[in-house]
Amino acid sequence: MGPVFGNYDRAETFQASDAPLLVVDTDLVIRDVNPAYLKVTARTYSELLGTPMFEAFPDNPDDPYATGVANLSASFERVFRGAHRDHMSLQRYDIPSRDAPGAFVRRFWTPVNTPLSDEAGHVFGALHHVEDVTAVVKSFWDPDPGSGSQKDLTGQNIDQQTWSSLVAAFAREVLGHQQARTDAEQLQHALTSRIFIEQAKGMIAAREGVSIDQAFARLRQRARRHNILLHDVARAVVELGLSV
């Protein structure tokens, strides 16, 4: 079975998304994975496709308190049984090290599992979305896993549930700010691109004695002919005097 199964469409947005995404069938075999997920787990597509989820990502054998496999398995079971999205709490789930075979790297995640259903409502798999919040958790983590509690920023012991909620909330804030910065950067890039395009249209129209619409058509044709971005053509016209 290939990367497309049931009515799941391996859409362009799935591949382009910055969110780490993985698809499993109801036997918990990995059926698809996007580049963001490969990046965050340091794995390759060929390593994961067709591999059972918990064979690819087993519990860390050196961690006697590991709960990743059990918790994620229970979440998938809830998704398949109830056909609804399951938001997992903050989860420690170490992953195999790319640099040291047999070793594991400590990781913390905020996972969300969503059912994939056909037109008849039959669940045939799940979309697994995780965000790596390890960097956030490091500032809270008590290195003694047997202590049963962590310490807040004042050094006071807090129970596991409170600590988990605190870190998860903080992680959401951090991720939210990161998304806001990304959105702002994308908007700035769009505005800059628009400025260059408008300037280039005006320069071409004045230089070649054509209309603004004709100038834009020339820009677009040049971009398509050479398979480059319209923004880059416009910038070359403005900054380098490129003729189109």
DAPETA-V141432 format. One line per field, one symbol per residue. ss: DSSP state (h for helix, s for strand, l for the rest). phi: phi as a letter, one per 40 degrees, with the letter a starting at -180 (. if undefined). burial: 1 if it has 24 or more other ideal C-beta (glycine too) atoms within 12 Angstrom, else 0. A space follows every 10 residues. Layout:
ss=???
phi=???
burial=???
This chain:
ss=llllllllll lhhhhhllls ssssslllss ssslhhhhhh hlllhhhhll lshhhhllll lllllllhhh hhhhhhhhhh hhlllsslll ssllssllll lllssllsss ssssssslll llssssssss sslhhhhhll llllllllls slllllsslh hhhhhhhhhh hhhhhhhhhh hhhhhhhhhh hhhhhhhhhh hhhhhhhhll lhhhhhhhhh hhhhhhlllh hhhhhhhhhh llll
phi=.ccbafbcbc cccccccccc babbcccgcc baabdccccc bfbbdccccg cddcccbccc ccbcbcbdcc cccccdcccc ccfbcbcccd bcacbdcccb dgcbbcabbb cbbbcbbccc gccbiacbbb bcbdcccdcb cccccccgab bcccgccbcc cccccccccc cccccccccc cccccccccc cccccccccc dcccccccgb ccccccccdc cccccbfbcd dccccccccb gdcb
burial=0010110101 0001000011 1111110111 1111001101 1010000110 1010011111 0000011110 1110110011 0000010111 1111110000 0001111111 1111110000 0011111111 1111011001 1000000001 0000000000 0011011101 1001100000 0000000000 0010011111 1011000000 0000110111 0110000001 1011111100 0001
